[in-house]
Amino acid sequence: MFDILIVEDSLTDRMILKMYLDKSGLRVGTATNAERALEITKQYQSLVVITDIVLPGMSGFQLCRKLKQCNLNDRDFSVIICSSKNNKVDKLWAEKLGADDYFTKPFDLEKIFKKVKELLILPERGYLTLLNDERRKSKEGISTNTISQGFKSRLVEEKYLPRDLVRDLCRKQKRERENYSSFLVPSYKK
């Protein structure tokens, strides 16, 4: 069982990342393409995936999209993109697809390790159980379809997420709601 899956077609980059994270005590698996990575992730409920963008066959962006779609089905995949592409467009696209972070090569191994540890703070089942409870309540009309205040405080109190991470999540959610509402067309009564 892995904590992290590295998806990289370059043997050198793949081995550097693997050796560094192995020395840190994490369980690391590797794949050379996105198709193999998807096969591996079928066995997992939760996993941190570090991927390149340019891969043979399916791209890292496509992999990110598929993994984030799995998150809607009670699975929890975090995606970190490590690429030599240093364009603002690529970074923006990664963010839109739901990537948790974007690092450019040559990457700083300490920064990647710090981000991986941050993503691994979430205990597998505990966080998903809380999230599923919130989704169920939302469907039953008990709370809104946004993250409720009670859910936020439970995440912090039960130490599933650091307080500043929850605050950032709430701010991001508020910005997304504001951006979405600016595109809404008012309905007219007949």
C-alpha positions in Angstrom: 0.0 0.0 0.0 1.3 3.5 -0.9 0.8 6.9 0.6 2.0 8.6 -2.6 2.0 7.7 -6.3 4.6 9.3 -8.6 3.6 9.5 -12.3 6.6 10.5 -14.3 8.0 9.2 -17.6 11.6 10.5 -16.9 13.5 7.8 -15.0 15.8 10.4 -13.4 13.0 12.7 -12.0 11.0 9.6 -10.9 13.9 8.1 -9.0 14.9 11.4 -7.4 11.4 12.0 -6.0 11.0 8.4 -5.0 14.3 8.2 -3.1 13.7 11.5 -1.3 10.2 10.6 -0.2 11.3 7.0 0.7 13.9 8.5 3.0 11.2 10.5 4.7 9.5 7.4 5.7 6.6 7.5 3.2 5.4 4.6 1.1 5.9 5.6 -2.5 4.8 3.8 -5.7 5.6 4.8 -9.3 4.0 4.7 -12.7 5.4 5.7 -16.1 2.1 6.8 -17.6 -1.3 8.0 -16.7 -3.1 4.8 -17.8 -1.0 2.7 -15.4 -1.6 5.3 -12.6 -5.4 5.0 -13.1 -5.1 1.2 -12.8 -3.2 1.6 -9.5 -5.6 4.2 -8.1 -8.6 1.8 -8.5 -7.2 -0.1 -5.5 -7.2 3.0 -3.2 -9.7 5.1 -1.4 -7.2 7.9 -0.7 -3.8 8.8 -2.3 -1.5 11.7 -3.1 -0.6 11.6 -6.7 2.4 13.6 -8.0 2.3 13.8 -11.8 4.1 15.4 -14.8 2.0 17.1 -17.4 3.7 15.7 -20.5 3.3 11.9 -20.4 3.0 9.2 -23.1 -0.7 8.7 -24.0 -2.9 10.5 -21.5 -1.6 13.8 -20.2 -1.2 14.8 -16.5 -4.0 17.2 -16.9 -6.3 14.4 -18.1 -5.2 12.3 -15.2 -5.9 15.1 -12.8 -9.4 15.5 -14.2 -10.2 11.8 -13.9 -8.9 11.6 -10.3 -10.9 14.7 -9.2 -14.0 13.1 -10.8 -13.3 10.1 -8.5 -13.4 12.5 -5.5 -17.1 13.0 -6.2 -17.7 9.3 -5.6 -16.4 9.2 -2.0 -12.8 8.8 -2.9 -10.1 11.3 -1.9 -7.2 11.8 -4.4 -4.9 14.8 -4.0 -2.9 15.8 -7.1 0.4 17.7 -7.2 1.7 18.6 -10.7 5.4 18.8 -11.2 6.3 20.0 -14.7 8.9 21.8 -16.7 6.1 24.0 -18.2 6.3 27.3 -16.4 3.4 29.1 -18.2 0.7 31.0 -16.3 -1.8 29.3 -18.5 -0.7 25.8 -17.4 -0.8 26.8 -13.8 -4.3 28.3 -14.2 -5.5 25.2 -16.0 -4.1 22.9 -13.3 -5.9 25.0 -10.7 -9.2 24.8 -12.7 -8.9 21.1 -12.9 -8.5 20.9 -9.1 -4.8 20.2 -8.7 -3.7 20.8 -5.1 -0.4 22.4 -6.1 1.9 23.1 -9.1 5.7 22.9 -9.0 8.1 23.7 -11.9 11.2 21.7 -12.6 13.8 21.8 -11.3 11.7 21.4 -8.2 12.5 22.0 -4.6 12.2 18.6 -2.9 11.6 20.2 0.5 8.6 22.2 -0.8 7.1 19.1 -2.4 7.7 17.1 0.8 6.0 19.9 2.9 3.0 19.9 0.6 2.7 16.1 0.6 2.8 16.1 4.4 0.1 18.8 4.5 -2.1 16.7 2.2 -1.5 13.5 4.3 -2.7 15.3 7.4 -6.3 14.3 6.5 -6.9 10.8 8.0 -8.4 8.6 5.3 -11.7 7.5 6.7 -12.4 10.1 9.3 -12.4 13.1 6.9 -14.4 11.2 4.3 -17.0 10.1 6.9 -17.4 13.8 8.0 -17.6 14.9 4.4 -20.2 12.2 3.5 -22.3 13.2 6.6 -22.3 16.8 5.3 -23.3 15.8 1.8 -26.1 13.6 3.2 -27.4 16.5 5.3 -27.2 18.8 2.3 -29.3 16.5 0.2 -31.9 16.2 3.0 -32.1 20.0 3.1 -30.7 20.2 6.7 -27.9 22.5 5.6 -27.0 24.5 2.4 -25.0 22.8 -0.3 -21.9 24.8 0.8 -19.8 23.8 3.8 -21.7 24.5 6.9 -20.2 26.3 9.9 -20.7 23.2 12.1 -18.8 21.1 9.6 -15.9 23.6 9.5 -15.6 23.6 13.3 -15.7 19.7 13.4 -12.9 19.6 10.9 -10.8 21.8 13.1 -11.8 20.4 16.5 -11.2 16.8 15.4 -7.9 17.8 13.9 -8.7 16.6 10.4 -7.6 20.0 9.0 -5.5 22.8 10.4 -7.6 25.9 11.2 -5.8 28.1 8.6 -6.5 25.5 5.9 -10.2 25.5 6.7 -10.2 29.3 6.6 -8.6 29.3 3.2 -11.0 26.7 2.0 -14.0 28.8 3.1 -12.5 32.0 1.4 -12.0 30.1 -1.8 -15.6 28.7 -1.7 -16.9 32.3 -1.1 -15.0 33.6 -4.1 -16.3 30.8 -6.3 -19.9 31.6 -5.2 -19.4 35.3 -6.0 -17.8 34.5 -9.4 -20.6 32.1 -10.2 -23.4 34.5 -9.1 -21.9 37.2 -11.4 -22.7 35.0 -14.4 -26.3 34.2 -13.4 -29.0 35.8 -15.6 -32.0 37.1 -13.7 -35.2 35.3 -14.3 -38.2 37.2 -15.5 -41.8 36.5 -14.5 -44.4 36.2 -17.2 
